[in-house]
């Protein structure tokens, strides 16, 4: 459901959400190295002093904790950034930090970071963050039926019951929500409507008698859109993964990078000649292996299979003719230096690799030496002392700044590029400054940097408070 949020309405929603959170118990673990809880009007963050870089980045990204000073505490032991924001720090067992803060659910936020924590909807553990996207897989789970019927790309949506209603409509991201909702036909057991859809992830609700919006009571998969709306989610597969043979096995599962290598989560169905599972996979390259009766068929990471979805990007490194081995690593393969080996060409090295739309960081590894791409000028600091090449694949949003004719250098910085100045440089086009980036679904904060001066987007009336009394422009992507 689409809602136009004013700054006041958004703040009221956040306060209401906070009131719910502080009176319930929320807990999330990240390999036992980090956790966040809310109970008795107090937020508790527990984090191991020796937490791995990978776990730290995943935890802070997942719960929107990047801006409160946790990295400074772990790297230097300094507490001042956290303490200035009202947090209390203790380390009772000398192995973990316990960081707490008291919240008053009915009082306005005193620090911008307070509401930043509660803006983010915790990302499920089965999702990976790649290219600023929640990389997901999709399988459908219904309570009282197998699935919606599908034939030749046509899906029959069904709502059981509600036979006393005068009319029911289907609304979703494929109908422009309420504006173009599909009328449903009454049957003996409920309501149905057929819709032609391509493979993908779809969000929907039923509208009963014009004013009652409801998720699908039979669909166990729901997702918050970031604005307080819960929607049912339906996946149309774009990949059928098969395993030939092993017909005597009792159970076969698939374990992959898309579900954090969980071994007993996705079961295959038996066929005449083997096993198969239909999946929806986001564009990109996905590694996987089969688990047959509890044993992995491939124990060697190099032998794991891959499923490539979507277009490929050709990574090139010119020169280095005398190098023995050159590899590619990035946030798209969890920075694994032993996986993506490049092939030698006449003038250098290259590797085609499937990448979905997004903003990526990567490096080349030449005979063990890590280096940025010398042919790529966009470089980003990951916040932990590493400088990486920055790549935008299939940009879907255009930032525009008018005026500033005499400016020498203008860029856009935001949460999509870790607020890095001069990474996403804007170019003059027809008298305007333009930058194209990829923005995932949800809320994004940004500012323009004009010859070193950070400014709001003068054409965007949507903004919010930031740290140190500053303001950030805000854009929502559906």
C-alpha positions as CSV (number, residue, x, y, z in Angstrom):
1,X,0.0,0.0,0.0
2,X,1.5,3.4,-0.9
3,X,1.4,6.2,1.7
4,X,2.8,9.7,1.3
5,X,4.7,10.4,4.5
6,X,5.1,13.9,5.9
7,X,8.0,14.5,8.3
8,X,5.5,14.7,11.2
9,X,3.7,11.5,10.2
10,X,7.1,9.7,9.8
11,X,8.2,10.8,13.3
12,X,4.9,9.7,14.8
13,X,5.3,6.3,13.2
14,X,8.8,6.0,14.5
15,X,7.7,6.8,18.0
16,X,4.9,4.3,17.8
17,X,7.3,1.7,16.5
18,X,9.7,2.5,19.3
19,X,7.0,2.1,21.9
20,X,6.3,-1.4,20.6
21,X,10.0,-2.3,20.5
22,X,10.9,-1.2,24.0
23,X,8.2,-3.2,25.5
24,X,9.0,-6.4,23.8
25,X,12.1,-8.6,23.6
26,X,14.0,-8.5,20.4
27,X,17.2,-10.5,20.0
28,X,19.3,-11.3,17.0
29,X,22.6,-13.3,17.0
30,X,25.4,-13.1,14.5
31,X,27.5,-16.2,14.9
32,X,27.5,-15.6,18.7
33,X,29.7,-12.5,18.2
34,X,27.0,-9.8,18.4
35,X,23.5,-9.3,19.6
36,X,21.0,-6.5,20.0
37,X,18.0,-6.5,22.4
38,X,15.3,-4.1,23.5
39,X,13.6,-4.7,26.9
40,X,12.2,-2.6,29.7
41,X,12.8,0.7,27.7
42,X,16.5,-0.1,27.3
43,X,18.5,-1.1,24.3
44,X,21.3,-3.6,24.9
45,X,24.1,-4.2,22.4
46,X,26.5,-7.0,23.1
47,X,29.6,-7.3,20.9
48,X,32.7,-9.4,21.1
49,X,36.0,-7.6,21.2
50,X,37.5,-10.0,18.7
51,X,34.5,-10.0,16.3
52,X,35.5,-10.8,12.8
53,X,35.4,-8.0,10.1
54,X,32.8,-9.9,8.2
55,X,30.5,-10.4,11.2
56,X,31.0,-6.8,12.3
57,X,30.1,-5.3,8.9
58,X,27.0,-7.6,8.6
59,X,25.8,-6.8,12.1
60,X,26.1,-3.0,11.9
61,X,24.6,-3.0,8.4
62,X,21.8,-5.2,9.4
63,X,20.7,-3.1,12.4
64,X,21.7,0.3,11.0
65,X,24.4,0.8,13.7
66,X,27.2,2.1,11.4
67,X,27.0,5.7,12.7
68,X,27.1,5.3,16.5
69,X,30.8,4.8,17.1
70,X,31.1,1.0,17.5
71,X,34.1,0.7,15.1
72,X,36.0,3.4,17.0
73,X,35.3,1.5,20.3
74,X,36.6,-1.8,18.9
75,X,39.6,-0.4,17.1
76,X,40.9,2.1,19.7
77,X,38.9,1.4,22.9
78,X,37.7,5.1,22.8
79,X,34.2,5.5,24.2
80,X,33.6,9.2,23.5
81,X,31.6,8.9,20.3
82,X,29.1,6.5,22.0
83,X,29.0,8.4,25.3
84,X,28.2,11.7,23.5
85,X,25.1,9.9,22.1
86,X,24.1,8.8,25.6
87,X,25.3,5.2,25.5
88,X,26.9,3.5,28.5
89,X,29.7,1.0,27.9
90,X,30.9,-1.9,30.2
91,X,33.1,-5.0,29.7
92,X,32.4,-7.2,32.6
93,X,34.1,-10.4,31.3
94,X,36.9,-8.6,29.4
95,X,35.8,-10.4,26.2
96,X,32.6,-8.5,25.3
97,X,31.4,-5.0,25.4
98,X,27.9,-4.4,26.7
99,X,26.5,-1.1,25.5
100,X,23.2,0.2,26.8
101,X,20.9,3.2,26.5
102,X,17.6,4.1,28.1
103,X,14.8,5.2,25.8
104,X,11.6,7.0,26.6
105,X,9.1,5.9,24.0
106,X,6.9,8.9,24.5
107,X,9.6,11.5,24.3
108,X,11.0,13.1,21.1
109,X,14.3,11.8,19.8
110,X,17.3,13.7,21.3
111,X,19.9,12.2,19.0
112,X,19.4,11.5,15.3
113,X,21.0,8.1,15.6
114,X,18.2,7.1,18.0
115,X,15.7,7.0,15.2
116,X,18.2,5.7,12.7
117,X,18.5,2.4,14.7
118,X,14.8,1.9,14.5
119,X,14.4,2.9,10.9
120,X,16.0,-0.3,9.6
121,X,13.9,-3.4,9.5
122,X,16.2,-6.3,10.6
123,X,17.3,-8.2,7.6
124,X,16.6,-11.9,7.9
125,X,19.7,-14.1,8.5
126,X,19.0,-15.9,5.2
127,X,19.7,-12.8,3.2
128,X,23.1,-11.4,2.1
129,X,23.8,-7.7,1.5
130,X,25.6,-7.4,-1.9
131,X,25.8,-4.3,-4.0
132,X,23.6,-2.4,-1.5
133,X,20.8,-5.0,-2.2
134,X,19.3,-7.6,0.0
135,X,20.3,-10.6,-2.1
136,X,17.4,-13.0,-1.8
137,X,16.2,-16.3,-2.9
138,X,12.5,-17.1,-3.1
139,X,10.4,-20.1,-2.4
140,X,6.7,-20.0,-1.6
141,X,5.1,-21.2,1.6
142,X,1.3,-21.5,1.9
143,X,-0.5,-22.9,5.0
144,X,-3.5,-24.7,3.4
145,X,-2.5,-25.2,-0.2
146,X,0.6,-25.9,-2.3
147,X,0.9,-22.8,-4.4
148,X,-1.1,-20.5,-6.7
149,X,-1.8,-22.3,-10.0
150,X,0.5,-21.2,-12.8
151,X,0.2,-21.9,-16.5
152,X,2.1,-20.2,-19.4
153,X,3.1,-17.3,-17.2
154,X,-0.5,-16.7,-15.9
155,X,-0.9,-16.9,-12.1
156,X,-4.3,-17.5,-10.5
157,X,-4.3,-15.5,-7.2
158,X,-6.9,-16.9,-4.7
159,X,-8.3,-15.5,-1.5
160,X,-10.2,-18.2,0.4
161,X,-13.4,-17.2,2.3
162,X,-14.8,-13.7,2.6
163,X,-17.8,-14.9,0.6
164,X,-20.0,-12.3,2.3
165,X,-18.0,-9.4,0.8
166,X,-19.6,-7.4,-2.0
167,X,-16.3,-7.2,-3.9
168,X,-12.6,-8.0,-3.5
169,X,-9.7,-6.6,-5.5
170,X,-6.0,-7.6,-5.8
171,X,-3.5,-4.9,-5.3
172,X,0.3,-5.1,-5.5
173,X,3.5,-3.7,-7.0
174,X,2.4,-5.2,-10.3
175,X,-0.9,-3.2,-10.3
176,X,0.4,0.2,-9.1
177,X,-1.3,-0.8,-5.9
178,X,-4.8,0.8,-5.4
179,X,-4.8,2.9,-8.5
180,X,-5.1,-0.1,-10.8
181,X,-6.2,-3.0,-8.6
182,X,-7.6,-6.0,-10.3
183,X,-11.2,-7.0,-9.5
184,X,-11.6,-10.6,-8.4
185,X,-14.3,-13.1,-9.2
186,X,-16.3,-14.8,-6.5
187,X,-16.3,-18.6,-6.3
188,X,-17.8,-21.2,-4.0
189,X,-14.8,-21.0,-1.7
190,X,-13.6,-17.4,-2.1
191,X,-12.2,-15.1,-4.8
192,X,-9.9,-15.6,-7.8
193,X,-8.2,-13.5,-10.5
194,X,-5.7,-14.5,-13.1
195,X,-2.7,-12.2,-13.8
196,X,0.1,-12.7,-16.3
197,X,3.5,-12.2,-14.6
198,X,7.2,-12.8,-15.5
199,X,9.5,-14.5,-13.0
200,X,10.2,-12.3,-10.0
201,X,9.4,-11.3,-6.5
202,X,5.9,-9.8,-6.1
203,X,4.2,-7.9,-3.2
204,X,0.5,-7.9,-2.9
205,X,-2.6,-7.4,-0.7
206,X,-6.3,-8.0,-1.1
207,X,-8.8,-5.1,-0.8
208,X,-12.1,-6.2,0.7
209,X,-15.1,-3.9,0.1
210,X,-12.9,-0.9,-0.8
211,X,-11.5,-0.1,2.7
212,X,-10.2,-3.3,4.3
213,X,-6.7,-4.2,3.2
214,X,-5.4,-7.6,4.2
215,X,-2.4,-9.8,3.6
216,X,-3.1,-13.3,2.2
217,X,-4.0,-15.4,5.3
218,X,-2.7,-18.5,3.6
219,X,0.7,-17.1,2.6
220,X,3.3,-17.4,5.3
221,X,5.7,-15.0,3.7
222,X,5.1,-11.3,4.5
223,X,7.5,-8.4,4.3
224,X,7.5,-4.9,5.8
225,X,8.1,-2.3,3.1
226,X,9.9,0.0,5.4
227,X,7.0,2.4,5.9
228,X,4.9,0.3,8.2
229,X,3.0,-1.7,5.6
230,X,3.1,-5.5,5.8
231,X,2.6,-7.1,2.3
232,X,2.4,-10.7,1.2
233,X,5.2,-11.9,-1.0
234,X,4.9,-14.3,-3.9
235,X,7.8,-15.7,-6.0
236,X,7.7,-16.9,-9.6
237,X,10.8,-19.1,-10.1
238,X,13.4,-18.1,-12.7
239,X,15.7,-21.1,-12.1
240,X,15.1,-24.9,-11.7
241,X,18.1,-26.6,-10.1
242,X,18.3,-30.3,-10.7
243,X,20.4,-33.2,-9.4
244,X,20.4,-36.3,-11.6
245,X,20.5,-39.7,-9.9
246,X,20.5,-40.4,-6.2
247,X,17.0,-41.8,-6.5
248,X,17.6,-44.1,-3.5
249,X,18.3,-41.1,-1.2
250,X,15.8,-40.3,1.5
251,X,16.3,-36.5,1.4
252,X,18.2,-34.0,-0.7
253,X,18.8,-30.3,0.2
254,X,20.5,-27.4,-1.6
255,X,22.9,-25.2,0.3
256,X,24.1,-22.0,-1.2
257,X,25.5,-18.5,-0.9
258,X,21.9,-17.2,-1.2
259,X,20.8,-18.8,2.0
260,X,24.1,-18.5,4.0
261,X,24.9,-22.2,3.3
262,X,22.1,-23.5,5.5
263,X,22.1,-27.3,5.1
264,X,18.5,-28.2,6.0
265,X,16.4,-25.3,4.8
266,X,15.6,-25.9,1.1
267,X,14.6,-29.5,0.2
268,X,14.4,-30.8,-3.4
269,X,11.5,-32.8,-4.7
270,X,12.1,-36.3,-6.2
271,X,11.6,-36.7,-9.9
272,X,11.8,-39.8,-12.2
273,X,15.5,-39.4,-12.7
274,X,16.7,-37.4,-9.7
275,X,15.7,-34.3,-7.7
276,X,14.8,-30.7,-8.5
277,X,13.8,-27.4,-6.8
278,X,12.3,-24.3,-8.5
279,X,13.8,-21.1,-7.0
280,X,13.6,-17.4,-7.6
281,X,17.1,-16.0,-7.5
282,X,18.0,-12.3,-7.7
283,X,20.3,-11.5,-10.7
284,X,24.0,-12.3,-10.0
285,X,26.2,-15.3,-9.4
286,X,25.2,-17.8,-6.8
287,X,27.3,-20.7,-5.5
288,X,25.6,-23.9,-4.2
289,X,26.1,-27.5,-3.3
290,X,23.8,-30.5,-2.7
291,X,23.3,-32.2,0.7
292,X,22.3,-35.8,0.2
293,X,21.1,-37.7,3.3
294,X,23.1,-35.2,5.5
295,X,26.4,-35.3,3.5
296,X,27.6,-32.7,1.1
297,X,28.4,-33.9,-2.4
298,X,31.1,-31.4,-2.8
299,X,33.4,-30.7,0.2
300,X,35.9,-28.6,-1.8
301,X,34.8,-25.0,-2.2
302,X,36.4,-24.8,-5.6
303,X,34.1,-27.6,-6.8
304,X,30.9,-25.9,-5.8
305,X,28.4,-25.3,-8.6
306,X,27.2,-21.9,-9.7
307,X,24.0,-20.5,-11.0
308,X,24.4,-17.3,-13.1
309,X,21.3,-15.1,-13.4
310,X,21.1,-12.0,-15.6
311,X,23.8,-10.2,-17.6
312,X,27.6,-10.5,-17.1
313,X,30.1,-7.8,-16.5
314,X,33.5,-8.2,-18.1
315,X,36.2,-7.4,-15.6
316,X,39.5,-6.4,-17.3
317,X,43.0,-5.8,-16.1
318,X,45.5,-4.6,-18.7
319,X,49.2,-5.5,-18.6
320,X,50.9,-7.8,-16.0
321,X,52.0,-10.2,-18.7
322,X,54.5,-11.7,-16.3
323,X,52.0,-12.4,-13.5
324,X,51.4,-16.1,-12.7
325,X,47.9,-15.8,-11.2
326,X,45.4,-13.0,-11.1
327,X,42.2,-13.2,-9.2
328,X,39.1,-11.0,-8.7
329,X,37.5,-10.4,-5.3
330,X,34.7,-8.1,-4.1
331,X,31.6,-7.8,-2.0
332,X,29.8,-9.9,-4.5
333,X,31.8,-13.0,-3.5
334,X,32.5,-12.2,0.1
335,X,36.0,-11.0,-0.8
336,X,37.2,-14.6,-1.4
337,X,40.7,-14.4,-3.0
338,X,40.8,-18.0,-4.0
339,X,37.6,-18.3,-6.1
340,X,37.5,-16.0,-9.2
341,X,40.6,-16.7,-11.3
342,X,41.0,-14.4,-14.3
343,X,42.1,-15.7,-17.7
344,X,45.1,-14.4,-19.5
345,X,44.6,-12.5,-22.8
346,X,46.8,-10.9,-25.4
347,X,46.8,-7.6,-23.5
348,X,46.1,-8.6,-19.9
349,X,43.6,-10.5,-17.9
350,X,39.8,-10.8,-17.9
351,X,36.8,-12.5,-16.3
352,X,33.1,-12.3,-17.2
353,X,30.9,-12.4,-14.1
354,X,27.2,-12.2,-13.6
355,X,26.2,-9.2,-11.5
356,X,22.8,-7.9,-10.6
357,X,22.0,-4.2,-10.5
358,X,23.9,-2.5,-7.7
359,X,26.9,-0.6,-6.4
360,X,29.9,-2.9,-5.9
361,X,33.4,-2.8,-4.4
362,X,36.2,-4.9,-5.8
363,X,39.9,-5.4,-6.2
364,X,42.3,-7.4,-8.3
365,X,44.9,-9.8,-6.7
366,X,48.0,-10.1,-8.7
367,X,50.3,-12.8,-7.5
368,X,49.0,-12.3,-4.0
369,X,49.1,-8.4,-4.1
370,X,45.8,-6.6,-3.7
371,X,45.2,-3.6,-6.0
372,X,42.5,-1.3,-7.2
373,X,41.5,-1.3,-10.8
374,X,44.0,1.2,-12.5
375,X,41.5,1.8,-15.3
376,X,38.7,2.8,-12.9
377,X,38.8,6.2,-11.3
378,X,36.0,5.7,-8.7
379,X,37.6,4.6,-5.4
380,X,35.8,4.2,-2.1
381,X,37.1,3.8,1.5
382,X,35.2,1.0,3.2
383,X,35.6,2.6,6.6
384,X,38.2,0.1,7.8
385,X,41.2,1.4,6.0
386,X,40.7,-0.4,2.7
387,X,40.5,1.5,-0.6
388,X,38.4,-0.4,-3.2
389,X,37.3,0.2,-6.7
390,X,33.6,1.3,-6.9
391,X,31.4,0.0,-9.7
392,X,27.8,0.9,-10.5
393,X,25.9,-1.8,-12.5
394,X,22.6,-0.9,-14.2
395,X,21.9,2.5,-12.5
396,X,18.2,3.1,-11.8
397,X,18.2,6.6,-10.3
398,X,19.5,9.9,-11.6
399,X,20.5,12.7,-9.2
400,X,20.1,16.1,-10.7
401,X,21.5,19.5,-9.4
402,X,20.6,22.7,-11.2
403,X,22.7,25.8,-11.3
404,X,26.3,26.1,-9.9
405,X,27.6,26.9,-13.3
406,X,31.0,28.0,-12.0
407,X,31.5,24.9,-9.7
408,X,34.7,22.9,-10.4
409,X,33.7,19.7,-8.8
410,X,30.3,18.3,-7.7
411,X,29.5,14.9,-6.3
412,X,26.7,13.1,-4.5
413,X,27.3,11.2,-1.3
414,X,24.9,9.0,0.6
415,X,24.3,5.8,2.3
416,X,24.7,4.0,-1.1
417,X,28.4,4.9,-1.3
418,X,29.2,5.1,2.5
419,X,29.0,8.9,2.3
420,X,32.2,9.1,0.3
421,X,33.0,12.5,-1.3
422,X,34.1,12.5,-4.9
423,X,33.2,8.8,-5.5
424,X,30.0,9.5,-7.4
425,X,31.1,12.6,-9.4
426,X,28.4,14.5,-11.2
427,X,28.9,15.5,-14.8
428,X,27.4,18.5,-16.7
429,X,24.6,17.6,-19.2
430,X,22.6,20.3,-20.8
431,X,23.3,22.8,-18.1
432,X,22.6,20.4,-15.2
433,X,24.8,18.3,-13.0
434,X,24.0,14.6,-13.3
435,X,25.0,11.4,-11.5
436,X,23.6,8.0,-12.1
437,X,23.6,5.3,-9.4
438,X,21.7,2.2,-8.3
439,X,19.4,2.5,-5.3
440,X,17.8,-0.5,-3.8
441,X,14.2,-0.7,-2.4
442,X,13.6,1.5,0.6
443,X,14.9,4.8,2.0
444,X,18.1,6.5,1.1
445,X,19.8,9.6,2.5
446,X,22.1,11.8,0.6
447,X,23.6,15.3,0.1
448,X,25.4,17.1,-2.7
449,X,29.1,18.2,-2.3
450,X,29.8,21.4,-4.3
451,X,33.5,22.3,-4.3
452,X,33.8,20.8,-0.8
453,X,30.6,22.3,0.6
454,X,27.9,19.8,1.6
455,X,24.3,20.9,0.7
456,X,20.8,19.6,0.7
457,X,19.0,18.9,-2.6
458,X,17.2,22.2,-3.3
459,X,14.7,20.4,-5.5
460,X,13.8,17.7,-2.9
461,X,11.4,18.8,-0.1
462,X,11.9,15.5,1.8
463,X,14.6,15.6,4.4
464,X,15.4,14.5,7.9
465,X,17.7,15.4,10.8
466,X,21.2,13.9,10.7
467,X,24.1,14.0,13.2
468,X,25.7,17.2,14.5
469,X,22.6,19.2,13.6
470,X,22.9,18.7,9.9
471,X,20.1,17.6,7.5
472,X,20.0,15.0,4.8
473,X,17.8,14.8,1.7
474,X,15.8,11.6,1.5
475,X,14.6,9.5,-1.5
476,X,12.4,6.4,-1.3
477,X,12.6,3.7,-3.9
478,X,9.7,1.4,-4.4
